[in-house]
Amino acid sequence: MSKKVKEMIIDEIKERLDGAQDVLVLDSSKLDAITDNTFRLAMEAKGVHLLTVKNTLARKALGDVGESLRPILEGPSTIVWGSEDVVALSKEVTKAVKGNDKITIKGGAVEGQVLDPSGVDKLSKSAGRQELISQIAGLILSPGAQLGGALLGPGGKLAGCVKAIADKEEE
């Protein structure tokens, strides 16, 4: 393959990845064509993109992340990216792989850090972006709710006492 063709392919890979730095790598070479197509369509429906690439071209297209993935990008490789965040991506991929023994997770890269298959599995079991945001919001609002309850408590007791006195005077 000529240098110009390789550059064109690398540019195409970069364009498809659209700046994604959090990627997973699968080996889906054992799938037959129909199962592979079904798997890809199911993943695309969930916002997960797959691209089977030549390893050297993938390393060049991914830049620094590609170089850190050098040990993982050996043999048949399919790059997986997309979804709302890398945790959701790992959850979708792990769920799909558990149902099919012909697909294996080779690893991945999250913010430049290389993950092995067990690291991807651990990542899939952690809290996602939306869950973390809701936990943080709850933690931020908790002191305010406690302060509001503390301020309303004595006022409620005082209002109850005033109402009791008013009820006695009416009788």
Sequence and secondary structure as in RCSB ss.txt:
>XXXX:A:sequence
MSKKVKEMIIDEIKERLDGAQDVLVLDSSKLDAITDNTFRLAMEAKGVHLLTVKNTLARKALGDVGESLRPILEG
PSTIVWGSEDVVALSKEVTKAVKGNDKITIKGGAVEGQVLDPSGVDKLSKSAGRQELISQIAGLILSPGAQLGGA
LLGPGGKLAGCVKAIADKEEE
>XXXX:A:secstr
  HHHHHHHHHHHHHHHTT   EEEEE TTS HHHHHHHHHHHHHTTEEEEEE HHHHHHHHTHHHHHTTTTS S
SEEEEEESSSHHHHHHHHHHHHHT TT EEEEEEETTEEE HHHHHHHHTS  HHHHHHHHHHHHHHHHHHHHHH
HHHHHHHHHHHHHHHHHHHH 
